Amino acid sequence: MARPIGPLSIGIDIGTSGARAVAMRPDFSIAARSAVPLDRFGQNARDPSVWWSAVGAALTDLLAGVDRAAVRSIAVDGTSGTLLPVDGAGRPLAEPLMYNDKVDDDAILAVIAREAPAASAALGATSGLAKALWFQRLPGVAAVLHQADWIAGQFSGRFDISDENNALKTGYDVEARRWPDWIAATGMRMEFLPRVVKPGDVTGTLTASAADMFGLAHDVAVVAGTTDGCASFLATGAAAVGDGVTALGSSLTIKILSDRPISAPQFGIYSHRLGDAYLAGGASNSGGKVLAQHFPLARIIELSAGIDPMTETGLDYYPLPTVGERFPVADPALPPRLTPRPADDADYLKAMLEGIAGIEALGYRRLAELGAPRLTSVRSVGGGAASPAWTAIRQHKLGVSFLPALSDEAAAGTARLALMGAIEAELL
């Protein structure tokens, strides 16, 4: 029997390689999904017109598989710390500075270092505030926006609004919920910064042109989105204080939902706000990249099948791809520890898996030492989450419940925000 569609909310994720879209039902199940690479529309992934073309294509593909009349809300996430300057009509005035781009201006970095609190996420050459200060010099600037703000503006026609998650690295105070006074002391023209609302707040409706372009109703709500990292956390279904999410990709990233903000710049830790809770976490240099240095993927899969996770090698490894660690140990000179090497390749791989699991456990303990709640459950995403042997090793190290991740798609997390916004606004 076919499942009824019912009302739908759409989440859009614009990433470094493409745009993805998810249509979600009120029970949080996914009705449809689509993905479009950026390079279909040009080789310059920094070009906002390429972003919008990819988003439009992904949304068009998605809507081809659902009832367009059922769509009630839409939200967007983007890469954290990607900014662009626009004029009064929302037209880009320069090539954006991406999340990992650095501002090469000693005067800007010095004034931020002087004025910003030590725990601020606006410190550093890649911060949103450094980019905003750089862009405000351009003639004709009316606003400096985050990537998700600008994409959302294509739907709503509003180029004056952002969300608390994207605004964090631009200096927004998520505890006081306002732009702090010290930002003006850096020389930032505050009128260029967007008004900030909570992720999930309704910010407007589709413009007539956007509604007609996609064949949607003109009263579809545009909902404030988030960053790609926060969206990925939300997608898993983690929602209670103490819920953790571990991403086992090329690097190891852990996040926990906390009832209080956690800040530790020495570990690269700051906290996004999600409603009345906070999302804190850190990223280790360890992870799948280390494994790939020693074994091809096919060999890792083959060796993993023969690993007994109920026994331990007794080897105390700290697997790193090169010298230096940022979290849970802040030591740029920390050397990899991968000796002695057992004669058996399976034992060597097992020792590395144990070592990375130990770093994960230490990471959650470090967050607790800094004030985060005790870890109560873990959801896992990324390629490493598919390994039964590694999962069993990690469960032994962490000693908490491992719960299934509902999704690892950022677009699904953003669709949850769009759905929550529609529910709160009584649009469903």
N, C-alpha and C positions, 0 to 999 in steps of 0.2 A: 504493500500500500504506500503510495507516494506521501511524503511528509509535507504538510502544509507550510507554505512560506511564511505568511504573516508579515508583520512590519519588520523592516530591516534597517540596520545601522551600518555605515561603511567606514572602515579605517583605511587610511592610505599611508604607506611608509615610503619616503623618498630617501634612498641610501646612496652609497658611493658608487654602486654599479647599476642600479636600476630602481624602478618604482614597482611597488606591490600593493595590491588592494584586496580587502576581505569584506564580504558581506556577512553580517552576524544577525541571528535571530534573538528574540528576547530571552531565550534560555541559554544564551552564550554559545550555542552551536553555530558552526560555520555553514552558511548556505552556498557560498561560492568564493572562489579566489582567483587571482590573476597576477601575472608578473611580466614586466616589459624591461629589457635592458636599455640603459641610457644610450649606448653606442648605436642603437638603431636610428638615432636622430642627430648624430654627430659625435666626433671624437673628443670634444671638449666637455668633460663632466662638470666643469665649473660654470657653464653657460646656463643661466636661469631659463632661457627659452627651451633648452634641452630638458631641464627638469620638468617644465610644464608639459612639454610634448609627451614625455614618458608617462607622467601622471595621467594625462588625458587619454592616452592609449590604454593604460592599465584599467582605468575606470570604464572606458568604453567596452573593453573585453569583458570586464566583470558584469556590467549591466546587460550584456547580451544573454547572460544565463539566468537572469532573475526578472521578477516583475518590477519594472521601474516605479510603478505606482506605489509599491510597498516601501520604498526608501523614505525614511523620516529624518535621518541625521547623518552627518559626515564629519570626520575629524582627520587631522594630518599630524604625523610625526616627522622629524627631520634629524639630521646629524647635529649633535650637541656642539655648539661653538662655531657653527658656520653662519657668517653674517654678510649682509649686502646693504649698500646705501640706495635709497630710492627717492624719487621726486614726489611732488604732491599727488600725482596720479598713480603712484606705485611702480613707476618704471625704473628699472635698475640703472644706476649711473656709473657703475664700474663692475669689473669682474669680482665676484664674491671672494672673500677669504674663507677657506675651508677650515673644518674642525681642527686639522693638524698643521695649518699654516701658522708661521710665526711672524709677529710684527717686529721688523728690524729697525727699531727706533728707540735709542737709549733714553731719550727724554720722556717718552710715553711710559716706558717700563719703570723709570725712576719715580715718576710722580705717582703711579699706582702703588709701587712698593712703599712710598712714603705715607700715603693716605689710607690705603686699605688695611683692614684688620688682618692680623697674622693668619687667621683661619679662613679668609675669604677665598672663594673659588675664582675670583676675578684676578688673582695674582698670576703672573707668568706671561710669556710672550705669545702663547696660543689662546689667551683668555678672550672672551667676548668683549670685555671692556676695552682691552688694548686695540682690538679691531674697530670698535665704535669710535674711539678717539682718533684713530687713523682716518676713518672715513668721513668724519664730520668736517674735515678740512675742504672737502670737495665742494665746488660751487653748485648751487641748486639743490642741496640735500634738504629733504623734508623729514626723513626718518631713517633710522638704521634698524634693520629688521633681522631676525633669525630666519633660517631657511624655511622652517615650518610656518612661521608667520606669513611669509611672502606667498607660499603656496596656498595657505588658507585664504589669503586675501584675493587670490584669483577666483575663489568661489564666492566670497562674501562681499568683495569690493572694499573691505576694510584693511587699511595698511597702517593701523595705529594701535594694534593690540598684540599681546603675546601671552604666554602661559608661564607659570612659576618655575617649571622645569627648564625650559629653554633660557629663561632670564637669569638663572643661577650664576652662570659663568660670566655674565655681564655685570654682576655685582648685586643683584636683587637680594634683599634680606627675606628669606623664606619664613623666618620666625616672626618678624614684625609685619610681614606681608606688605612691604613697600620698598621703593628705591631709597636707600639710606642717604643721609645728608653728605657723607664723605665723598660720594661720587661727584657731586658738583665741585668739590674742592680739587678734583683732578683736572678741572677745566672742561669736563664733559657738559655739553649743552643739553640739559635735561628734557627740553622740548623735543629732542630728536629720539628719545627713548620711548618705546611703546608703553601703553597702559597694560598692566599685568593682571590677569585673572587666574583662577584655579583651573587646572586641567579638568575637563569635563563640563565647564561652564558654557552655556549657549552664548555665542557672541553675535549672532545675526542669522540671516537666511540667505539662500542663494540669490545672486543677482539674476535679473531677467536673462542676461546673455549666457550665464553659466547654466541656468536651468534649461534654456533652449538648446544649448550645445550638447547636453547629455540626455535630453528628453526626460528631465525630472520636474517634479512639482516645484513651483516657485516658493513654497513655504517650507521646503526642506531646511532643517536647522544646521547651521555651521557651528561646531562645538570646538572649544579650545583643546588643542592636542598636547603633545609632550615631546621629549627627546626619544631617539631610537632606543637608547639603553633602558629608559624607564618603560617604554612600550613593550620591550622584550620581556621585562619582569612581569608586567601586568598580564601578558599573554599566557603565562604559565598557569594562572589561576591562584598564585600566591596572594593572600589578602589579609592574613592575620599576623599580629605582632609575633616575632619569633620565626616566621616563615623565611627560609633561605632559598636562594636560587644559585646554583653553580653552573657556570658556562665552561664546558670542556672543549675549547677550540684550540687554536694555535697557541693561545695563552690561557691561563687559568684566572677566571674572574668570579668573585663571590659577592652576593648582595643579600642583605637581610632587612626585613621590615622592622623598624624600631619605633618605640613610642617617644623617642627623644632624638634630636639631631646629634650626629657624631661628626666631629671634625678633627682631623689629624693630618695636617699638610705634609709632615715628614713621610707619611705613608701614601700620600695622594688621595686621602679620604675626605670627602665632604658629603653632605646629605641633601638629596632632593626631597621635596615635600609632596606627599600623596595624601590629600585630604587632611586628616588630623594626625597622620603618621609620617614617618620619614624613611627614606630608602638610603641606606648606607652600604658601602662596600669598597672593595679594593681589588687591584689586579696584580697578579704575580707575573714575573717573566717566565716562569715555568709553564708547562703545558704540552700540547701535542707537537709543538715545534721541536721540542727536545727529542721526542720519540722518533720523529721523522728524520732527524739527523743520524739515527742509528739503524733504522729499519724502514723499508718501504711499507706502504699501507697493507699490501697483500700479505707480507711476512708478519706484520703485527697481528692481523686477523688469524693467521695460521698458528702463530705461537700462543695467542691468547686462548685458543681452544684447548690447549693442554695445560693451562695454569690451574693449580689448586688454590683458590683464594682463602681456604680455611687454614692454611699453614703460612708461616712467614719465613722470609729468606734470612732475616736477622741483619741485613745490610742497612746502613743508615745513610741513604742517598738524599742529596738535595739537588735534583735535576734542574739545570739551567742551560740554555743554549749558548751562553757566553758569560763572561764575568759581569756581575752586577745584579742586584735585586731591589725592588721597590716596596713590595708588600708580600707577606707579613713581616719581612725583615727589610729595613731601610738601610741598605749598604751597597753603594755603587761599586765596591771592591770585592763583594762576596764571590768567591770562586765556585764553579760547579763542583759537586761532590758525587762522583760516579765510579768510585773505586772502593774495594777491589772488584774486578769484573769476574763473575762466575764463568766457567767454561761453557756451560749450557746457555744458549741464547734465550731460552724460555725463562730461565732464572734471572737473566740480566734484565729482560723486559719486565718481569714481575717486580724486581727490585725498584725499577724506575716508576712503575705504577704505584707501588707502595710509597715511594718518596713523594710523588705528586699528591697522593691522598693525604700524606702527612702534612704537606704544605697547606692543603685545603683545611684540614682540621685546625692547624695552627692559625690560619687566617680567621676562622670563626671565633677561636679563643681570643685572638688579638682584638677583634671587634668588641667582644664582651668586656675585655679589660678596659677598653676605651669608653664603655658605658652603654653599649648595645645590649639588647636582651639576650637571654640564653637561647641558643638555637633549639627549636622544637621540631622542625621538619626541613627536608631538603627536596627540591625539585631540580632535575638536571636537564640541561640542554647542550647542544653542540655534538660534534661527531663522537666524542668519547663517551657520551651518555648511552650509546648503543652497545657498549661492551659489557656483557654479563659478568665477566671476571673482574673487571675494574670496578663495576658497581658494587660487587660483593666486598672487595677490598675496602672501598670507601665507606660502605655501611659499617664495617667492623671498626674503622678508624673514628667515625663520627658518632656512632651509637645513637642515632635518632631515626625517626621514620623517614623513609624515602617514598615520596608521593609522585604520581605521574604528572608530568607537565601537560596541561591541556593543549598547548601549542608553543612553538618557539619562534613564531612569526611576529615581528614587531607590528605588522599591520593588524594582527588579531588583537593585540593589546590596545591599539589605538581605536579599533572598532568597539572594544569594551567601553572606552571613554565616551565614544559617540553614543553608545546605547545608554550609558548611565546618564549622560546629559539629556537625552530625549526623555528618559523616565522621570528625571527630576523636574523637567519642564512640562511634564504631563502631555507629551506629544504622542505617547503610545497608548 
